[in-house]
Amino acid sequence: MDGNFRSAGEMAAALRAGEVSSVELTEAAIAGIERDAGVINAICVSDFDRARAAARHADQEFGRGRIDPFWAFR
């Protein structure tokens, strides 16, 4: 992900358009958490493995046409 996304709506649009995957968005979020964790100290328990697994599953289901990611942001 190139970091040009600023809102959830923009991320949802990019996801639907195939410009980015759920895995890429998840990795970007994890990178931001890891980068800022020492300063912000807001994450009590990180479960990045489960987040990555959920993102892979979402990409698979989206690819099969079974879900519309971020449907709430239309």
Buried (B, 14 or more C-beta within 10 A) or exposed (E): BEEEBEEEEEBBBBBBEEBBBBBBBBBBBBEEBEEEEEEEEEEEEEEBEEBBEBBBEBBEBBEEEEBEBBEEBE
